[in-house]
Amino acid sequence: MRIVLIYSGGLDSTVLLYKLRAEVHEVLTLSVDYGQRHRHEVDQASLICKMLGVEHQVADLSALRPLLGGSSQTDDFAVPHGHYAEESMKLTIVPNRNMLMLAVAGAWAISRKADSIAYAAHAGDHAIYPDCREEFVAALDTALGLADWYAVKIIRPFVKLSKADIVLMGVALRVPFGMTYSCYEGVPGVHCGECGICVERREAFEVAGVDDPTKYAKENADVQA
């Protein structure tokens, strides 16, 4: 199959990239710059794709940032720290982000006659992000099927897996976890260790029983297993 992968350069989407390649699919990767706080994930995505010899495109939607207020990723207020279970983590939600990314990926998939679009939503995402809910994805999958005479499907291979499951899969696939970047703060070369995505990352390695190669600015931040 030819698959367009929405690729951030973070842990989950990198494991999915390696999985799809191991299954001998042709993978085209797409990163989306929607004006987020930093581009370190996108930069790492480019490096990993270059290393693997995978086509990588970056959609520049950064001009949309003024229209995506109310999120710590696109607005001028502090990134909340703590676990995703905390109410404050809703401040990390970017309005309608998944629809924007999937719509762009859909256009590219149609133009390249890809069979499907893949992204690395996992079992823990839907609890905080409304655009990861099954109802949303089913509706958008139907819409994409009607958007062109050439229909593409949305696939979410990790939707029933925990992040710890994804880490274990990544170990088996020899994913270079140290090259991936997933931190909301965006300090070059290091993860803050305190934002929601850092806490989730650290927790996943701990639950999986796998050594975490990530460099954290704050090594003693609490991890809730």
Secondary structure, DSSP 8 states (H G I E B T S, - for coil): -EEEEE--SSHHHHHHHHHHHHTT-EEEEEEEESS-S--HHHHHHHHHHHHHT-EEEEEE-GGGGGGS-SSTTTSSS---BS-TTSGGGGGG--TTHHHHHHHHHHHHHHHTT-SEEE----TTTTTT-GGGSHHHHHHHHHHHHHSSSS--EEE-TTTT--HHHHHHHHHHTT--GGG----SS--TTSB-S-BHHHHHHHHHHHHHT------BS-TT-----
